Amino acid sequence: MEAGIKPLGARRAIRPPRPTTVLGLCLVGLILVWLIVNGVKDWSGLYENFLIGITNGAVYGLIAIGYSLVYGILELINFAHGDVFMLGGMMTSTMIATLALAAGDAWYVLWPGILLCLVVAMVFCGGINAGIERVAYRRLRTAPRLAPLITAIGFSFILQNVGLIWKGARPVSVPDILPHGTVFSISGVDYTWNKLIVLMITVPVLVALVWLVQQTRQGKAMRATAQDREAAAMMGIDVDRTISFTFALAGTLAGAAGLVFALYTTNITFLTGFRTGLIAFTAAVVGGIGNLPGALLGALLIGLLQAFSDGLGWHSPGSDWTEAVVFAVLILILVFRPEGLLGERTPEGA
């Protein structure tokens, strides 16, 4: 028999699963068992918290995709993004007061007012984000990575103080203008209009983003710049304008999230951007930083995890432990899959 030719019937050696894989599968199994037992004991409670988690996850998704957009094109963690979202919420409260919108207004008054608030918040936050890129980040593209990172943290504190001076330290109360009527009811759990409206605003915005990135000329320029800035410039793409557009687009998503968050929770503070932005950043990392569907998947998972931790009755950690649970899950995912759930593993130096 000639060398190098395997005999017929030869089989590949079956490698035993890695210990980390086994441990990960065991943890997933425990979580599934916990959810199943809670569902058996209180199906309506599990379903209600599922709806809450999906709604919260949709809001986190708008913010998380903004983080992923900027990272995908510059490999920069824009820590000021959460505070841009906070300013969008504060602009929403200002616009609602200016337009004198109130609960019980007729639909032909309420809906145009909400759409106007949405447009203003998106333009406002898009301008802030693009301005930050033009003033600070553009000058640091060739600097060591630590420089833009520290700059992003510095701008985060600046925007926090802008919010503090603008609205003060106390929580800003936003009129509860969203209707609370029942859309449908399953197992005695009502799905109300205020939750549906969050999805009615969030889903079209995300669909429009996917269409823009995948189908438009500007989206192709964004993807080319993300892959290789020098090659994109050689092909005639205005890299500076494309990066500024990406920052503006991420800012508009933050503005939309600020409006949705303000209307849904009916209050916002100058520190809201730090906490919510950190959770959204965690969602982006869980899904795979730089991957837009991954950011949305991570946001939905974290929204569900928060809701289940807060609201389930059987052996639930409770709200005091929710943030610890979220970041523990982040650590575990990064240990087992460092690139995130949908991220691509790239070799060092690539």
C-alpha positions in Angstrom: 0.0 0.0 0.0 1.4 3.3 -1.0 2.4 5.8 1.6 0.0 8.6 2.3 -3.1 6.7 1.2 -5.5 5.8 4.0 -7.0 2.3 3.9 -10.6 2.0 3.1 -12.8 2.1 6.1 -10.4 4.2 8.1 -12.2 6.6 10.5 -11.2 9.9 12.0 -10.4 9.9 15.6 -13.3 11.3 17.6 -12.1 14.1 19.8 -13.7 14.3 23.3 -15.6 17.5 24.0 -13.6 20.2 25.7 -14.3 20.7 29.4 -15.4 24.3 28.7 -17.9 23.1 26.2 -19.3 20.6 28.6 -19.6 23.2 31.4 -21.3 25.7 29.0 -23.9 23.1 28.0 -24.5 22.3 31.6 -25.1 26.0 32.4 -27.5 26.4 29.5 -29.3 23.2 30.6 -29.7 24.6 34.2 -31.1 27.8 32.8 -33.6 25.9 30.7 -34.7 23.7 33.6 -35.1 26.9 35.7 -37.3 28.4 33.1 -39.3 25.2 32.6 -40.0 24.8 36.3 -41.1 28.5 36.6 -43.3 28.0 33.6 -45.0 24.9 35.1 -45.5 26.7 38.4 -46.7 30.0 37.0 -47.1 30.1 33.2 -48.7 33.6 33.2 -45.8 35.0 35.2 -43.3 33.6 32.8 -45.2 34.9 29.8 -45.7 38.4 31.3 -41.9 38.7 32.1 -41.2 37.4 28.6 -43.2 40.3 27.1 -41.4 42.8 29.4 -38.0 41.3 28.4 -38.7 41.6 24.7 -39.8 45.3 25.1 -36.7 46.2 27.1 -34.5 44.2 24.8 -35.8 46.2 21.8 -34.8 49.5 23.5 -31.3 48.1 24.3 -31.0 46.9 20.7 -31.3 50.4 19.3 -28.4 51.5 21.6 -26.3 48.3 21.1 -26.5 48.6 17.3 -25.0 52.1 17.6 -22.1 50.7 19.5 -21.6 48.0 16.9 -21.8 50.4 13.9 -19.0 52.6 15.3 -16.9 49.7 16.3 -17.3 47.9 13.0 -16.0 50.9 11.1 -13.3 52.2 13.5 -12.8 49.5 16.1 -13.5 52.2 18.6 -15.7 51.8 21.7 -17.6 55.0 21.8 -18.4 55.2 25.6 -20.1 58.5 25.0 -22.9 56.8 23.1 -24.9 56.0 26.1 -24.9 59.7 27.2 -26.0 60.7 23.7 -28.9 58.4 24.2 -29.6 60.1 27.6 -29.7 63.6 25.9 -32.1 62.2 23.3 -34.5 61.3 26.2 -34.1 64.7 27.7 -34.8 66.3 24.3 -38.0 64.2 24.1 -39.2 65.5 27.5 -38.6 69.0 26.3 -40.4 68.5 23.0 -43.4 66.9 24.8 -43.6 69.9 27.1 -43.3 72.3 24.2 -46.0 70.6 22.2 -48.2 70.2 25.3 -48.9 66.5 24.6 -50.9 64.8 27.3 -52.5 61.4 28.0 -55.9 61.2 26.4 -55.1 63.4 23.4 -56.8 62.3 20.1 -54.8 60.1 17.9 -54.5 62.8 15.2 -52.8 65.0 17.8 -50.8 62.4 19.7 -49.2 60.4 16.8 -48.0 63.4 14.7 -46.6 64.9 18.0 -44.7 61.6 18.8 -43.4 61.4 15.2 -42.2 65.0 15.4 -40.5 64.3 18.7 -38.8 61.2 17.2 -37.5 63.2 14.2 -36.2 66.0 16.5 -34.5 63.5 18.9 -32.8 61.6 16.1 -31.5 64.7 14.3 -30.4 66.2 17.6 -28.4 63.1 18.7 -27.1 62.4 15.2 -25.7 65.9 15.2 -24.1 65.5 18.6 -22.4 62.2 17.6 -21.2 63.5 14.3 -19.8 66.6 16.1 -17.9 64.5 18.6 -16.4 62.5 15.8 -15.4 65.6 13.9 -13.9 67.4 16.9 -12.1 64.6 18.7 -12.0 61.1 17.1 -11.0 62.2 13.6 -7.7 63.7 14.9 -6.9 60.5 16.8 -7.3 57.9 14.1 -3.6 57.3 13.8 -3.0 57.6 17.6 -2.5 54.6 19.9 -5.8 53.0 20.7 -5.7 54.1 24.3 -6.0 57.8 23.2 -9.4 57.6 21.6 -10.6 55.3 24.4 -9.7 57.9 27.0 -11.2 60.6 24.9 -14.5 58.7 24.6 -14.7 58.3 28.4 -13.9 62.1 28.7 -16.8 63.0 26.4 -19.1 60.7 28.4 -18.5 62.8 31.5 -18.9 66.0 29.5 -22.3 64.9 28.2 -23.3 63.8 31.6 -22.6 67.2 32.9 -24.5 68.8 30.0 -27.5 66.7 31.1 -27.0 67.7 34.7 -26.9 71.4 33.9 -29.8 71.2 31.5 -32.3 69.3 33.6 -30.8 69.1 37.1 -29.9 66.2 39.3 -33.5 65.0 40.0 -35.2 62.5 37.7 -37.0 64.3 34.9 -40.7 63.2 34.8 -42.0 62.6 31.3 -45.8 62.7 30.8 -47.3 59.2 30.3 -48.8 59.8 27.0 -48.8 56.3 25.6 -52.1 54.5 25.7 -52.4 51.5 28.1 -55.3 49.7 26.6 -55.2 46.0 26.0 -54.1 44.8 22.6 -54.7 41.1 23.3 -54.8 38.8 26.3 -53.3 35.3 26.8 -53.7 33.3 30.0 -54.9 36.4 31.8 -51.9 38.4 30.8 -52.7 41.6 28.9 -50.4 42.9 26.2 -50.9 46.6 26.4 -50.5 49.4 23.7 -47.5 51.0 25.4 -45.4 47.9 24.9 -46.6 47.4 21.3 -45.9 51.1 20.5 -42.3 50.5 21.6 -42.0 47.7 19.1 -43.9 49.8 16.4 -41.2 52.4 16.7 -38.2 50.2 17.2 -38.8 47.5 14.5 -39.2 49.9 11.5 -36.1 51.8 12.6 -34.1 48.6 12.7 -35.5 47.4 9.3 -34.6 50.8 7.7 -31.1 50.5 9.1 -30.6 47.0 7.7 -31.9 48.2 4.3 -29.5 51.2 4.4 -26.5 49.2 5.2 -27.2 46.3 2.8 -28.8 48.0 -0.2 -27.7 51.6 -0.5 -24.6 53.2 -2.0 -23.7 54.7 1.3 -24.2 51.4 3.1 -21.8 49.8 0.6 -19.3 52.5 1.3 -19.6 51.9 5.1 -19.0 48.2 4.6 -16.0 48.8 2.4 -14.5 51.3 4.8 -15.0 48.8 7.7 -13.1 46.1 5.8 -10.2 48.2 4.6 -10.0 52.0 4.8 -7.0 52.4 2.6 -8.4 50.2 -0.2 -11.8 52.1 0.1 -10.0 55.4 -0.3 -8.2 54.1 -3.4 -11.5 53.1 -4.9 -12.8 56.7 -4.6 -14.7 56.4 -1.4 -14.6 59.5 0.8 -13.6 57.8 4.0 -13.9 60.8 6.3 -17.5 61.5 5.1 -18.4 57.8 5.5 -17.1 57.7 9.0 -19.0 60.9 9.9 -22.1 59.4 8.4 -21.7 56.3 10.5 -21.4 58.3 13.7 -24.5 60.4 12.7 -26.4 57.2 12.0 -25.4 55.7 15.3 -26.5 59.0 17.0 -29.9 58.8 15.3 -30.4 55.3 16.7 -29.5 56.6 20.2 -32.0 59.5 19.7 -34.8 57.0 18.8 -33.9 54.9 21.8 -33.9 57.9 24.0 -37.5 58.8 22.9 -38.7 55.2 23.3 -37.1 54.9 26.7 -38.5 58.2 28.0 -42.0 57.5 26.8 -42.0 53.9 28.1 -40.4 54.5 31.6 -41.7 58.1 31.9 -38.6 59.4 33.7 -34.9 59.9 32.9 -31.9 61.3 34.7 -28.5 62.5 33.7 -27.0 59.2 34.9 -29.5 57.0 32.8 -27.1 57.0 29.9 -24.3 55.4 31.9 -26.2 52.5 33.3 -28.4 51.8 30.2 -25.5 52.4 27.8 -23.3 49.9 29.8 -26.1 47.3 29.5 -26.4 48.0 25.8 -22.7 47.7 25.3 -22.7 44.4 27.1 -25.5 43.3 24.7 -23.3 44.3 21.8 -20.4 42.3 23.2 -22.5 39.3 23.9 -23.9 39.2 20.4 -20.5 39.9 18.8 -19.2 43.5 18.7 -19.4 44.8 15.1 -22.2 42.4 14.1 -25.5 44.2 13.8 -27.8 41.1 14.1 -25.6 39.9 17.0 -26.1 43.2 18.8 -29.9 42.8 18.5 -29.7 39.2 19.6 -27.6 40.1 22.6 -30.0 42.9 23.6 -33.0 40.6 23.5 -31.2 38.0 25.6 -30.2 40.5 28.2 -33.7 42.1 28.2 -35.1 38.6 28.9 -32.5 37.8 31.4 -33.3 41.0 33.4 -37.0 40.4 33.3 -36.7 36.8 34.4 -34.3 37.6 37.1 -36.5 40.4 38.4 -39.9 38.8 38.1 -39.9 35.0 38.2 -41.1 33.5 41.5 -39.2 30.2 41.8 -35.5 30.7 42.9 -35.3 34.1 41.1 -32.2 36.1 42.1 -34.3 39.2 42.5 -33.7 42.8 41.3 -30.8 43.4 43.7 -28.8 40.7 41.8 -29.9 41.4 38.3 -26.9 43.4 37.2 -24.6 40.9 38.8 -26.4 38.1 36.9 -26.1 40.0 33.6 -22.4 40.6 33.8 -21.8 37.1 35.1 -23.4 35.8 31.9 -21.3 38.2 29.9 -18.1 36.8 31.5 -19.2 33.2 30.9 -20.0 33.9 27.2 -16.6 35.6 26.7 -14.8 32.7 28.4 -16.6 30.1 26.2 -16.9 32.2 23.0 -14.7 35.3 23.1 -15.9 36.6 19.8 -19.6 36.7 21.0 -22.5 34.6 19.9 -22.5 35.7 16.2 -19.1 37.3 16.0 -16.5 35.9 13.7 -13.2 34.6 15.1 -10.3 36.4 13.4 -6.6 35.6 13.8 -4.3 37.9 15.6 -2.9 40.6 13.4 -5.5 40.2 10.7 
